[in-house]
Amino acid sequence: MRLYLKTLVRIFKKQFARLLSIIFMVVISVGFIAGIGSAVDKINYSLTDYYISQNVSDFIIKSKNENGFSNEDIEKVKTKYGNENVNVGMSIDVEIEILNEKQLVRLYFYDDEQTVNIKTQRESETNKTQTQLEISAEEKDNKIKGVPLGTEIELNFKDILIQLSDGEINSTLESIPSSYLTKKFVVTKTVLSPLTFALDGEPSYNNGEDFKTPDNINDVNNLIIVENILYLSYKDIPFAVLPKGDMYVSIQNRDMFKAFSDKYEKFISTEKINLMELLGGEESVRVLTLYDNYSFYSLSSYASKVRGICLVLMIAFLLVTALVVMSTMTRLIEEERPQIACLSTLGYPSWRIIFKYLLFAMIGCGIGGVGAYFVEIGVAVLLYVVFNYSFIMPPMSARITLWFYLAVYFGIVIVSLVATVLAGRKLTGDKPANLLRPKAPRAGKKVILERIPWLWNLLSFKYKSTMRNVLRYKSRFFMTVVSVAFSTALVFAGLSLLDLCLFHGVNSPSVMAVAIVVVAFAGLLTAVVIYTLTNINISERNKEIATLMVLGYNDSEVAGYIYREVYVDTFIGILLGYPFSALLTWGVFTLLGMGTLAGVSWFVWLIVPFIIIFFTAIVTLLLRIKIVKINMNASLKATE
């Protein structure tokens, strides 16, 4: 056991660079994927918590009767859902003067006790005269102009009714003096309605024929959106001037919502039909649900689209990580042939020998998992903050979102451990005598380019040597090319999303943020992949590199000997990456519901190789020290 522990400690000292490679691969892949997934969970949890805390209405029932709802109708709904879950009111869109400017304003009238759609107070001021009445204004956003606190607003309800009735007014109201129907208000509060938190305006719930649902989000900017929203109490307006034409209803089981769960959708669709039948059918009422609310539905929709992007990109990240970790552990175990033979000769069973390498992989994944958790939190918070550019986001939920992180993390761990076991079983099943002998060098043979004489003869000696080395070690070549190809696809997908937002009119800060994060993490992934595989390449060829030094090659020539192979592999990986890029980007656009592969700007196709080569160049510069500081004496004496 003492010997076993010594070999265990020794492997961590000797293979520290490879341990770091595994750690960084896990940090980048798990941190990125879980970060996006957790951000989506945070948004959905926060939306659900907001829905519950503000008691958001599940239904808005709008009367088609010019006299609004009767007391009998209101009582029917209250009996069904409970008094505390039903509020009545009225909303109208009219032109009024605010700060000497005519504006299209939506006026919401409500009863004093508001238990549904509880508004968030932002600012308040109580300075007003005795003759002035209080009115609240919706907070400013990209469409709503906002009304400063203390602003005086005069409302002539006779003029408002004339506007609403296209110039016609009944004789009873016509006989009432205008002074009685004119009221002066002062803005004492700015508030945020839980139904109107989209910064680009809330086109839902319009009273006119232009009513649209948020199913096609891109059409929102083409709708007429009011310039301001004001809230006032029925008690402050002339008696019986306005009917009660709206009912706001919330269901009793608030836990059913869960960011538009399937159960909630099924219940709402059935309950909508029941409500219409209760109040006289389509001829009498129109029933709107949260699926018709742009703020709620679009936030949930954007979160779902980000989740879709995450799931597509996750496949590429996991494949690259699996390939690199598998390559790292396979090569590590191959280098440990003599130690495995010694332990086997001393009577250690195969499972205990393999466990040493499993422990190495587990510790690397474990440390990487801790780092990935903090990266995940950072990415999730970043994306949540970015959503504030499109929405006044509800307070971030305090609920812990671990399941996505754990699913991705354990997926990486399982792949790493399986690769380690497969590589270990192959060697521990061999005889110790065979393992103690140096591994026979691969038989030399012509590479495919040598069979094309006219092309082969054009190459100088150093490039012939490079092409032989590149094509001779097929497993190393395959690992590098495929890893670079997937990294290229990730960079291309990220740039395509960025192009969609910047040059194709898609106004989505959230998608743009995801795109930037994808490009950044894909670049880091490329750097770690190239570093790991090139580091393995150098470690396997110490004797070969030392021989070149003995023959008189200077540092730049020796480094160039390795670099040429790296850049050839990278270049082939980039070329192979273009088909993967097209497939991955098509999948992302399909799930996003916007953008086409044909619409990607031409320069995106040209930028991708430069990004990959940039990260490759950084890695080669970092590894130059390792190449030129190889100990010639020790390397030439060693068996490879």
C-alpha positions in Angstrom: 0.0 0.0 0.0 2.9 2.3 0.8 4.4 1.7 -2.7 1.0 2.2 -4.2 0.5 5.6 -2.5 4.0 6.7 -3.6 3.2 6.0 -7.3 -0.1 7.8 -6.8 1.7 11.0 -5.5 4.3 10.7 -8.2 1.8 10.6 -11.1 0.3 13.9 -9.9 3.7 15.6 -9.8 4.8 14.2 -13.2 1.5 14.7 -15.0 0.5 18.1 -13.5 0.1 19.7 -17.0 -2.3 17.0 -18.1 -4.2 17.4 -14.8 -4.6 21.1 -15.6 -5.8 20.3 -19.1 -8.6 18.1 -17.7 -9.5 20.8 -15.1 -9.7 23.5 -17.7 -11.7 21.4 -20.2 -14.3 20.7 -17.5 -14.4 24.3 -16.3 -15.0 25.6 -19.8 -17.5 23.0 -21.1 -19.5 22.5 -17.9 -19.3 26.1 -16.8 -20.6 27.4 -20.2 -23.3 24.8 -20.8 -24.6 24.8 -17.2 -24.4 28.6 -17.1 -26.8 29.1 -20.0 -29.1 26.3 -18.7 -29.1 27.7 -15.2 -29.8 31.2 -16.5 -33.0 29.9 -18.2 -34.0 28.1 -15.0 -33.4 31.4 -13.1 -35.6 33.3 -15.5 -38.4 30.7 -15.3 -38.3 30.5 -11.5 -38.2 34.3 -11.2 -41.1 34.7 -13.6 -43.1 32.2 -11.6 -42.2 33.8 -8.3 -43.2 37.2 -9.7 -46.5 35.8 -11.0 -47.3 34.5 -7.5 -46.1 37.5 -5.4 -48.0 40.1 -7.6 -51.1 37.8 -7.9 -51.0 38.2 -11.7 -54.3 37.7 -13.4 -54.7 34.5 -15.4 -57.7 35.9 -17.3 -58.8 39.4 -18.3 -62.5 39.3 -19.3 -63.5 42.2 -21.5 -67.2 42.9 -21.9 -68.6 43.6 -25.4 -71.6 45.3 -23.9 -71.4 49.1 -23.9 -72.8 49.2 -20.4 -70.1 46.8 -19.1 -70.7 43.9 -16.7 -73.8 43.7 -14.6 -73.6 43.1 -10.9 -74.9 39.6 -11.6 -72.1 38.8 -14.0 -69.5 40.1 -11.5 -71.0 38.0 -8.7 -71.0 34.8 -10.8 -67.2 35.2 -11.4 -66.5 36.0 -7.7 -68.5 33.0 -6.6 -66.4 30.8 -8.9 -63.0 32.1 -8.1 -63.4 33.9 -4.7 -63.7 37.7 -4.0 -60.0 38.2 -3.4 -59.2 36.7 -6.8 -61.5 39.0 -8.9 -61.0 42.7 -9.5 -63.1 44.9 -11.8 -62.2 47.9 -13.8 -62.1 49.6 -17.2 -59.4 50.5 -19.7 -59.7 53.0 -22.6 -57.2 54.5 -25.1 -57.7 58.2 -25.6 -55.9 61.3 -26.7 -55.2 63.8 -23.9 -52.8 66.6 -23.2 -49.8 66.0 -21.0 -47.2 68.7 -20.5 -48.7 70.7 -23.4 -48.4 67.7 -25.7 -51.2 65.6 -27.2 -50.5 61.9 -26.4 -52.2 58.6 -27.0 -52.8 57.4 -23.4 -54.3 54.3 -21.9 -56.4 55.0 -18.8 -57.0 52.2 -16.3 -59.8 52.6 -13.9 -59.9 50.4 -10.8 -61.7 49.8 -7.5 -59.8 50.9 -4.4 -59.0 47.4 -3.1 -56.6 45.9 -5.6 -55.8 42.2 -4.8 -55.0 41.1 -8.4 -52.2 42.5 -10.5 -50.5 44.2 -7.6 -48.3 47.0 -8.9 -44.8 47.7 -7.8 -44.3 51.3 -6.6 -41.2 52.9 -8.0 -41.4 56.6 -6.8 -43.9 58.6 -4.9 -44.7 62.2 -3.9 -47.6 63.5 -1.8 -47.5 67.2 -2.6 -50.9 68.2 -4.0 -53.7 70.7 -3.3 -57.0 69.8 -1.8 -58.7 70.2 -5.2 -56.3 67.8 -7.0 -56.9 64.1 -7.1 -54.2 61.4 -7.2 -53.2 59.5 -10.3 -50.4 57.0 -10.9 -48.3 56.8 -14.0 -46.6 53.7 -15.5 -42.8 53.9 -15.3 -40.8 55.0 -18.4 -39.5 52.5 -20.8 -38.4 52.4 -24.5 -42.0 53.2 -25.7 -43.7 54.7 -22.6 -42.6 58.3 -22.3 -43.3 58.5 -18.6 -44.9 61.3 -16.6 -42.8 63.2 -13.9 -44.0 63.2 -10.4 -46.1 66.3 -9.6 -47.3 66.7 -13.2 -50.9 68.1 -13.3 -53.3 66.4 -15.7 -56.8 67.6 -16.5 -59.3 65.1 -17.7 -62.6 66.1 -19.3 -64.6 62.9 -19.3 -67.2 64.4 -21.6 -64.5 64.8 -24.3 -63.2 61.3 -23.5 -66.6 59.8 -24.1 -67.0 61.8 -27.3 -63.7 60.4 -28.5 -64.8 56.8 -27.6 -68.2 57.1 -29.3 -66.9 58.7 -32.5 -68.5 62.0 -31.8 -71.8 60.7 -30.5 -73.0 61.1 -26.9 -76.2 60.3 -25.2 -78.6 63.1 -24.2 -78.2 62.5 -20.5 -74.5 63.3 -20.5 -74.9 66.1 -23.0 -77.1 68.0 -20.5 -74.4 67.7 -17.7 -72.1 70.8 -17.5 -68.6 70.2 -18.7 -67.2 71.6 -15.4 -68.9 68.8 -13.5 -67.2 66.2 -15.8 -63.8 67.8 -15.7 -61.4 66.7 -13.0 -57.8 67.8 -12.1 -55.3 65.1 -11.2 -51.6 65.2 -10.1 -49.1 62.3 -10.6 -48.2 61.1 -7.1 -46.7 57.7 -7.9 -44.8 56.0 -10.7 -45.6 52.3 -10.7 -44.7 49.1 -12.6 -47.6 46.9 -13.7 -46.9 43.2 -13.5 -48.6 43.0 -16.9 -46.4 45.5 -18.7 -42.7 45.0 -18.0 -41.5 44.6 -21.5 -39.2 47.7 -22.3 -40.3 47.8 -25.9 -43.9 48.4 -25.0 -46.9 46.2 -24.2 -49.1 45.8 -27.4 -51.3 43.2 -25.7 -54.8 43.9 -24.5 -55.7 46.6 -27.0 -59.4 47.3 -27.2 -59.4 47.9 -31.0 -59.4 45.5 -34.0 -55.6 45.5 -34.2 -55.3 43.2 -31.2 -52.6 40.6 -31.6 -51.0 37.9 -29.5 -47.2 37.7 -29.0 -46.8 34.6 -31.1 -45.0 36.6 -33.7 -42.7 38.8 -31.6 -41.1 40.5 -34.7 -44.5 42.2 -35.5 -44.5 44.1 -32.2 -42.8 47.2 -33.5 -45.4 47.5 -36.2 -48.3 47.9 -33.7 -49.6 51.1 -32.4 -48.4 51.4 -28.8 -49.7 54.0 -26.4 -47.3 56.7 -25.2 -48.3 56.7 -21.6 -50.3 54.6 -19.2 -52.2 56.2 -16.2 -54.1 54.5 -13.3 -56.9 56.2 -11.4 -59.7 55.2 -9.0 -63.4 54.9 -9.8 -64.2 57.0 -6.7 -62.4 60.0 -8.3 -64.5 60.1 -11.5 -68.0 61.4 -12.0 -70.7 58.9 -11.0 -71.8 56.4 -13.6 -69.8 58.0 -16.4 -67.8 54.9 -17.2 -69.0 51.3 -17.0 -67.0 48.4 -15.5 -66.0 46.7 -18.6 -63.0 44.6 -17.4 -62.6 41.8 -14.9 -59.2 40.6 -13.8 -59.3 37.0 -12.5 -56.6 34.9 -10.9 -56.9 31.1 -10.3 -56.6 29.8 -6.8 -53.9 27.2 -7.5 -50.9 29.5 -8.1 -48.4 26.7 -8.2 -49.8 25.4 -11.4 -48.2 28.2 -13.5 -44.5 27.2 -13.4 -43.6 29.5 -16.3 -46.4 28.2 -18.6 -46.2 24.5 -17.7 -48.1 22.0 -19.8 -50.6 21.4 -17.0 -51.2 25.2 -16.7 -51.8 25.5 -20.5 -54.3 22.6 -20.5 -56.2 24.1 -17.5 -56.3 27.6 -18.9 -57.6 26.5 -22.3 -60.4 24.6 -20.7 -61.2 27.3 -18.1 -61.3 29.9 -20.8 -64.2 28.1 -22.5 -66.0 27.7 -19.2 -65.7 31.4 -18.5 -67.1 32.4 -21.8 -70.1 30.0 -21.4 -70.7 31.4 -17.8 -70.9 35.0 -19.2 -72.9 34.5 -22.3 -70.4 33.3 -25.0 -68.3 35.0 -27.6 -71.1 37.5 -28.4 -70.9 38.9 -24.8 -67.3 38.7 -23.7 -63.7 38.3 -24.9 -61.4 36.4 -22.6 -57.6 37.0 -22.7 -55.0 34.9 -20.9 -51.3 35.2 -20.1 -50.6 33.6 -23.5 -51.9 36.9 -24.9 -49.6 39.0 -22.8 -46.5 40.1 -24.6 -44.4 40.7 -21.5 -45.0 37.3 -19.9 -45.1 35.2 -23.0 -42.2 36.8 -24.8 -39.9 36.6 -21.7 -40.7 32.9 -21.4 -40.3 32.5 -25.2 -36.9 34.1 -25.2 -35.8 31.9 -22.3 -37.0 28.8 -24.2 -35.0 29.9 -27.3 -31.9 30.4 -25.2 -32.4 26.9 -23.8 -32.7 25.5 -27.3 -29.4 27.2 -28.3 -27.8 25.7 -25.2 -29.0 22.2 -26.0 -27.6 22.3 -29.5 -24.2 23.7 -28.5 -24.0 21.3 -25.6 -23.5 18.4 -28.0 -20.5 20.0 -29.6 -18.9 21.0 -26.3 -19.4 17.6 -24.8 -18.0 15.8 -27.9 -14.9 18.0 -27.9 -14.4 17.5 -24.1 -14.9 13.8 -24.3 -12.3 13.5 -27.2 -9.7 15.5 -25.4 -10.1 13.9 -22.0 -10.1 10.4 -23.6 -6.9 11.3 -25.6 -5.2 12.7 -22.4 -6.0 9.6 -20.3 -5.1 7.1 -23.0 -1.7 8.7 -23.7 -1.0 9.1 -19.9 -1.6 5.3 -19.3 0.5 4.4 -22.4 3.4 6.3 -20.9 3.0 4.5 -17.6 3.6 1.0 -19.2 6.6 0.2 -17.0 4.9 1.2 -13.8 1.8 -0.8 -14.7 4.1 -3.8 -15.4 5.9 -3.4 -12.0 2.6 -3.2 -10.0 1.2 -6.2 -11.9 4.4 -8.2 -11.1 4.1 -7.3 -7.4 0.6 -8.8 -7.3 -1.6 -5.8 -7.6 -4.9 -6.7 -9.2 -6.0 -4.9 -12.4 -8.8 -3.0 -10.8 -6.4 -1.4 -8.2 -4.0 -0.4 -10.9 -6.8 1.1 -13.0 -8.2 2.8 -9.9 -5.0 5.0 -9.7 -5.8 6.5 -13.1 -9.5 6.7 -12.3 -8.5 8.7 -9.2 -6.4 11.0 -11.3 -9.3 11.6 -13.7 -11.8 12.0 -10.9 -9.6 14.6 -9.1 -9.2 16.5 -12.3 -12.9 16.4 -13.0 -13.6 17.2 -9.3 -11.5 20.4 -9.2 -12.8 21.3 -12.6 -16.3 20.8 -11.4 -15.8 23.2 -8.5 -14.4 25.9 -10.9 -17.2 25.2 -13.4 -19.8 25.8 -10.7 -18.6 29.4 -10.1 -18.3 29.9 -13.9 -21.9 28.7 -14.2 -23.1 31.2 -11.6 -21.2 34.0 -13.4 -22.6 33.1 -16.8 -26.2 32.7 -15.4 -26.1 36.1 -13.6 -24.6 37.8 -16.7 -27.4 36.5 -18.9 -30.0 37.4 -16.4 -28.7 41.0 -16.2 -28.6 41.2 -20.0 -32.3 40.4 -20.2 -32.8 43.8 -18.4 -32.1 45.4 -21.8 -35.4 44.0 -23.0 -37.4 43.7 -19.8 -37.7 45.2 -16.4 -36.8 41.9 -14.9 -38.5 40.6 -11.8 -36.2 40.1 -8.8 -33.9 37.1 -9.3 -35.3 34.0 -7.7 -33.3 32.7 -4.7 -34.1 29.1 -5.7 -31.0 27.0 -6.3 -30.7 25.6 -9.9 -28.4 22.6 -9.7 -30.0 19.9 -11.8 -28.7 21.2 -15.2 -25.2 21.7 -13.8 -25.2 18.2 -12.3 -26.5 16.6 -15.4 -23.8 18.1 -17.6 -21.0 17.6 -15.0 -21.8 13.9 -14.4 -22.0 13.4 -18.2 -18.4 14.6 -18.5 -17.3 12.6 -15.5 -18.8 9.4 -16.8 -17.3 9.8 -20.3 -13.9 10.5 -18.7 -14.0 7.5 -16.4 -15.2 5.1 -19.1 -12.3 6.3 -21.4 -9.9 5.7 -18.5 -11.2 2.2 -17.8 -11.1 1.2 -21.4 -7.5 2.4 -21.8 -6.4 0.8 -18.5 -8.0 -2.6 -19.2 -6.2 -2.8 -22.5 -2.8 -2.5 -20.8 -3.4 -4.3 -17.6 -4.6 -7.3 -19.6 -1.2 -7.6 -21.3 1.8 -9.5 -19.9 4.2 -7.6 -17.6 7.1 -8.7 -19.8 5.6 -7.1 -22.9 4.8 -3.9 -21.0 8.4 -3.6 -19.7 9.8 -3.7 -23.3 9.8 -0.4 -25.2 6.7 -0.1 -27.4 7.6 -1.1 -31.0 7.7 2.0 -33.3 5.0 2.3 -35.9 6.1 0.7 -39.2 7.1 3.3 -41.8 5.1 3.5 -45.0 4.2 5.9 -47.7 1.6 8.5 -46.8 -1.1 9.4 -49.3 0.7 12.5 -50.6 3.7 10.4 -51.6 1.5 8.5 -54.0 0.9 11.8 -55.9 4.5 12.4 -57.3 3.9 15.7 -59.0 2.5 17.2 -55.7 5.0 15.5 -53.4 8.0 16.7 -55.4 6.9 20.3 -55.0 7.5 20.1 -51.2 10.8 20.9 -49.6 12.3 18.4 -47.1 11.0 20.0 -44.0 7.4 20.1 -45.4 7.7 16.4 -46.5 8.8 15.6 -42.9 5.8 17.5 -41.6 3.3 15.8 -43.8 4.7 12.4 -42.9 4.3 13.1 -39.2 0.9 14.5 -39.6 -0.5 11.6 -41.6 1.5 8.9 -39.9 -0.1 9.1 -36.4 -3.7 8.7 -37.4 -5.3 8.7 -33.9 -3.5 12.0 -33.0 -4.4 13.5 -36.3 -8.0 12.4 -35.9 -8.3 13.8 -32.4 -6.8 17.2 -33.3 -8.8 17.6 -36.6 -12.2 16.7 -35.1 -11.7 18.8 -32.0 -10.7 21.8 -34.1 -13.6 21.2 -36.4 -16.1 21.3 -33.6 -14.5 24.3 -32.1 -14.7 26.0 -35.5 -18.4 25.1 -35.6 -19.0 26.7 -32.2 -17.2 29.9 -33.1 -19.2 30.1 -36.4 -22.5 29.6 -34.6 -21.7 32.3 -32.1 -20.7 34.8 -34.8 -23.8 33.9 -36.8 -26.0 34.8 -33.9 -24.0 38.0 -33.4 -24.5 38.8 -37.1 -28.2 38.2 -36.8 -28.5 40.8 -34.1 -26.1 43.4 -35.5 -26.8 43.3 -39.2 -30.2 41.7 -39.7 -32.5 43.7 -37.5 -33.1 41.2 -34.7 -33.3 43.4 -31.6 -32.5 40.9 -28.9 -29.8 41.8 -26.4 -30.3 38.4 -24.8 -29.4 36.5 -28.0 -26.5 38.9 -28.6 -25.1 38.2 -25.1 -25.4 34.4 -25.7 -23.6 34.9 -29.0 -20.7 36.8 -27.3 -20.4 34.2 -24.6 -20.4 31.3 -27.2 -17.6 32.9 -29.2 -15.5 33.6 -26.0 -15.9 30.1 -24.6 -15.5 28.4 -28.0 -12.2 30.3 -28.4 -11.0 29.2 -24.9 -12.1 25.7 -25.7 -10.0 25.8 -28.9 -7.0 27.1 -27.0 -7.2 24.3 -24.4 -7.8 21.6 -27.0 -4.7 22.7 -29.1 -2.6 23.1 -25.9 -3.5 19.7 -24.6 -3.0 17.8 -27.8 0.2 19.6 -28.7 1.5 19.1 -25.2 0.9 15.3 -25.6 2.6 15.5 -29.0 5.7 17.1 -27.5 5.8 14.7 -24.6 5.7 11.7 -26.9 8.5 13.0 -29.1 11.1 14.3 -26.6 13.8 11.9 -28.1 13.0 13.0 -31.6 13.2 16.7 -30.7 16.4 16.2 -28.8 17.9 14.5 -31.9 17.1 17.5 -34.0 18.9 19.7 -31.4 22.0 17.5 -31.5 22.0 17.7 -35.3 22.3 21.5 -35.0 18.8 22.8 -35.4 18.3 26.1 -33.6 15.4 26.8 -31.3 13.2 28.4 -34.0 13.8 25.5 -36.4 13.0 22.9 -33.7 9.8 24.9 -32.6 8.8 25.3 -36.3 9.2 21.5 -36.7 6.3 21.0 -34.2 4.4 24.2 -35.1 4.0 23.2 -38.8 2.2 20.0 -37.8 0.0 22.0 -35.4 -1.0 24.5 -38.1 -1.6 21.8 -40.7 -3.9 19.9 -38.3 -5.6 23.2 -37.4 -6.1 24.2 -41.1 -7.6 20.8 -42.0 -9.8 21.0 -38.9 -11.1 24.4 -40.0 -11.9 23.1 -43.5 -13.7 20.1 -42.0 -15.4 22.5 -39.5 -17.3 24.4 -42.2 -19.8 21.5 -42.8 -20.2 21.1 -39.1 -20.6 24.9 -38.8 -23.5 24.9 -41.3 -25.2 22.0 -39.6 -24.8 23.5 -36.1 -25.9 27.0 -37.1 -28.9 25.6 -39.0 -30.0 23.8 -35.8 -29.5 26.9 -33.7 -31.6 29.1 -36.1 -34.3 26.4 -36.4 -34.7 26.3 -32.6 -34.5 30.1 -32.3 -37.2 30.5 -34.9 -35.3 33.3 -36.7 -32.4 33.6 -39.1 -31.3 31.4 -42.0 -27.9 30.0 -43.0 -28.1 31.7 -46.4 -28.6 35.0 -44.6 -25.3 34.8 -42.7 -23.1 37.7 -43.9 -20.2 36.6 -46.1 -17.5 38.1 -43.8 -18.5 35.7 -41.0 -17.3 32.8 -43.1 -13.9 34.6 -43.4 -13.5 35.7 -39.8 -13.8 32.2 -38.3 -10.4 30.9 -39.4 -8.6 34.0 -38.1 -10.2 33.5 -34.6 -9.2 29.8 -34.5 -5.7 30.6 -35.8 -5.3 33.5 -33.3 -6.0 31.1 -30.3 -3.7 28.5 -31.9 -0.9 31.1 -32.2 -1.2 32.0 -28.5 -0.9 28.3 -27.6 2.1 27.7 -29.7 3.9 30.7 -28.2 3.1 29.3 -24.7 4.6 25.9 -25.6 7.8 27.2 -27.2 9.4 27.3 -23.8 8.7 23.6 -23.2 10.2 22.7 -26.6 13.4 24.6 -26.4 14.1 23.5 -22.8 13.9 19.8 -23.4 16.9 18.0 -21.7 18.8 16.5 -24.6 20.8 14.0 -22.5 17.8 12.7 -20.6 15.6 12.5 -23.7 18.2 10.6 -25.8 18.8 8.0 -23.0 15.1 7.4 -22.5 13.2 4.7 -24.3 10.2 5.8 -26.4 
